[in-house]
Amino acid sequence: MSLAIAPQGFVFHDRLIAALEHVTPQNTNSAQPASEIPPPPASEVRFKPPTQKGREDAALVRAVLAGDERAFRAIWNKYVALVRSKLGHVRRDIDDCVQEVFVRLHGRLPYLRDHTALSSFIIGITLRVAGTELRRRRARRGSC
């Protein structure tokens, strides 16, 4: 399998280039319909289907967005240990930071595009909360 790099920096596989060569402005009607194009071999597929954990997370997110408070409690129970481990360096105010992470998570869940990526979303929020807390500490230490 060869790769070609387009001027904009996009990487194209040779199969895509071959498919695009058949579609030009002059013969756009002669292109194969998408239903007739065979799927690529499994070895070339880069998209990974959601894992069981991802499907469970997606179901929890949908339930929370529908107003189920028990689903948010389930997210809390599932991810509180992960959040605490990521906030390990914030020793004094760890409980406040954990609470802040989940308050922000609750407010930002409607903006989560891929419901199967909940753990990544939570880690991102956790790291932002930790950074904010560390900046507050530096500011307090510097002003004293």
Disulfide bonds with the S-S distance in Angstrom:
none
